[in-house]
Amino acid sequence: MESFDVIVIGAGPAGEVAAGRIAAAGLSTAIVESELAGGECSYWACMPSKALLRPVDLAGEVSRVTGLRLAGQDEGGPIDAAAVLARRDAVVSHYDDTGQAGWLESAGVTLVRGTGRLAGPRRVEVTTADGGTRTLAANHAVMLATGSRSVIPPVAGLAAARPWTNREATGVRAIPERLVVIGGGVVACEMAQAMRGLGTREVTILVRGGHLLTRMEPFAGELVARSLADQGVDIRRHESAEKVERPEPGGEVTVRLASGGTITADEILVAAGRRSATDDLGLASVGLPQSRPVEVDDSMRATGVADGWLYAVGDVNGRALLTHMGKYQARAAADVIVARARGEADDRPGMRDRADRAGAPQVVFTDPQVCAVGRTEAQARDEGFDVRVVEYDMEQVAGGYLLGDGYRGRAKAVVDERRRVLLGVTFVAPGAAELLHAATIAVTAEVPLDDLWHAVPAYPTVSEVWLRLLEAYGL
């Protein structure tokens, strides 16, 4: 039995942040990881996907500016896909976690390689790669930070066809000629645009409903759909796969559609959502249900577990499946664990979930970019707020016009009329992501509109859209 003050299961971004913060406070800390230290975001999601999308985004930006010309655009395309994939490999450290493991060691965290699962209160059993077993005991707390996994819908033949998930898409070795995408969310939109920009000749998206990005304001999905269509992506609305066939491993994929038609492609990407990775965590050993998110309180303590020793941060608790939110939760939970270990008062519990409840910021790195924080108009109305909405076309802002011909975008603010504060803000435009943090501050800090009026945006920048929104409101 090896003893530590705190044991973290999962060395993704949330787990690493928590372990480093706890160790820095002087508590002995172990972190258990079955794959690469750094987790999904570092190797198979956030980082590699943005490395693939950046050249596509930049090519779109350059194409809008008079006087610039993309090299190679007369020879079939401006983007050198092989060079982009090589840079992606550098971004993910060639799938080598030596650097991440070294950081953990330098932070005083013990990295335990293997699959960790709960084995009763404050006990973690680790199955190592050679089939051995190590048992760890926690003096104070165990934290679950195992993230989430892609969902494969129960479509006949789909699993047997070995479809791509985000991992295969971001780790692509050769750009396919033809790609079918199942889903209409963030991964579907981003990877459809990346593959098309990197040279995939035919990209088809199957959207079960009528819209893309359904968790965001409706105009966001429509502007992205228009951009994808302009780039040659075939979006099939109200369409779904009924059966998938792939007779030969690595061969062609035939997708039989619910409408009766078929599509043949070289690869099929499933981007139909994610679910918390709790199936093999040993939750039953501490009286919690398996195969569902771990419910937590505002301090990220698992509810239903006596003595408050079990915590869950990031995707595994299902609150907000976003890397930055997992890290936010990890910092909050780490501070609680350290305070309780020292016998100190639990610090400001009412503040810890403000970002979660106000609405987590999110960026979709398509061209145009979609960024949003807080509630959508529909969410705000469903929650009973007295809502007023203001919108503005971002191409009407001088800074937007200067960014190039064909610059298009839209901004929307959802206002709580009773308190005159922002409940949510959405921007959709090329490069709009850099506007998001100002909106995040305004929403989470509940800055009154009358105070925002005195925060003067510089001219001529796209951030003048803030002034236009306030004017549209009537200030």
Secondary structure, DSSP 8 states (H G I E B T S, - for coil): -EEEEEEEE--SHHHHHHHHHHHHTT--EEEEESS-TTHHHHHTSHHHHHHHHHHHHHHHHHHTSTT---TTGGGT-S--HHHHHHHHHHHTGGG--HHHHHHHHHTTEEEEESEEEE-STTEEEEE-TTS-EEEEEEEEEEEE---EEE-----BTTGGG--B-HHHHHT-SS--SEEEEE--SHHHHHHHHHHHHHT-SEEEEEESSS-SSTTS-HHHHHHHHHHHHHTT-EEEET--EEEEE-SSTTS-EEEEETTS-EEEESEEEE-S-EEES-TTS-GGGGT--SSS---B-TTSBBTT-GGG-EEE-GGGG-S---HHHHHHHHHHHHHHHHHHHTT-----GGGTTHHHHH---EEE-SSSEEEEEE--HHHHHHTT--EEEEEEEGGGSHHHHHT-TT---EEEEEEETTTTEEEEEEEEETTGGGGHHHHHHHHHTT-BHHHHTTS---TTSGGGHHHHHHHHHT-
